[in-house]
Amino acid sequence: MNVFPSAKAAFQHKGEDTRKMKSGERIRATYEFRPVDHLVRRVFYIWQEAIEKWQQQGLPQNYQETNLFNFDPDGMTEVGLNLGWCEPPFRPAYEEKVITTEGSTEIIQDFAGRWLRVFRGRRHGFMPEYVRHPVTSEKDWEESVGPRLDPSDPARYEGLDQKCTDALNAAAGGSMVRQGMVGGYMYLRALMGPEGGLYAFYDKPDLIHAMMRRWAELMNAGLERIQSRVALDELGLGEDICYNHGLLISPEMYREFLLPYYQEVIVAGRQRQEQRFLLHVDTDGWAGPAIPLYREAGMDAMSPFEVASGCDVVEIGKKWPDLVIAGGIDKRVLAAGKHAIEEHLQHIIPAMVERGGYIPTCDHGVPDDVTLENYLYYRKRICELDH
């Protein structure tokens, strides 16, 4: 028995034509579980190192202009106000500098005030060691960090009028409008580190609440300024709160330290405009336990469903039939060859076409162990199966 709302059946029942849709209306229809001409065709992102290897394997310089990978035109416009994503939106940012050099490694300070041990002359393709985070005490927060997150700083909103005008123009052309922001857990993790943050939930709960109040003030201030100019279709939340076996904090901690602030910002945002924007949460890891918690905050969509951590979008789609799902294509399979790619896509794409509410993308960035030949095969087959 099919537990999914059938997009194909709805298409036939409504008697709608099969005309080619514009990108924005295709995304909107996907979000609303309405029929589409084909699944949204886009990419999470591709490593620059992969592009460089593909160029050695014959990727033409004009691959984007010729749309070699058959992606849809962009149907989602980002307003682009800096409300953070993986790190808080510091203003001013911390000075990026080398703190010390030790053999083949060096400790650097990044723009978010963190000290990282990295390989000398190399910044990407590995997990750095986080040596220090900017908040180690109430004094750090009050004197150095908090002032960099001042929501009343007018310089924070420079250029916003033009960004909103551009978004309005894009919306008039059929594009959806989106704004992203750093999630509360990502914010706290960047400020205190994963270990320091966990201790602080117990040892310094007042400090956690003070930092989250500032988060809510800053997000509310930014969204209010945007929404006074342009309505949002999607609000994205960068929130890597899961690891390979589940949540990095307990549900109880989530409900005490994050949920009230999420509800404040999301309810206020939805009250500012007539049309309801969708809340899209981005988290790596095994996301299953996070879904009911973020539904309490008003979540409508989630990505990218990392397969290595146990995420199977077909099974998750059955359990949560009204959740918009993006991702779930195993980046490791793309490196494993055409047979593995075919088997993987046959498992996912027909079922999710039938279900609806699905955008297929790799479950993170496409890495450089994926060959150009394999990636081209993946793109060819997914476009043959996605309608």
Secondary structure, DSSP 8 states (H G I E B T S, - for coil): ---S--HHHHHHHHT-------HHHHHHHHHTT---SS-----S-B-HHHHHHHHHTT--TTTTTTTTT------EEE------SSS---SS----EEEEEETTEEEEE-TTS-EEEEETT--SSS--EEEE-S-SSHHHIIIIIGGGG-TT-GGGGTTHHHHHHHHHHHHHTT-EEEEEEE-HHHHHHHHH-HHHHHHHHHH-HHHHHHHHHHHHHHHHHHHHHHHTT---SEEEEE---EETTEESS-HHHIIIIIHHHHHHHHHHHHHTSSS--EEEEEE-S--TTHHHHHHHTTEEEEEE--GGGT--HHHHHHHSTT-EEE--B-HHHHTT-HHHHHHHHHHHHHHHHHH-SEE--BSS-B-TTS-HHHHHHHHHHHHHH--
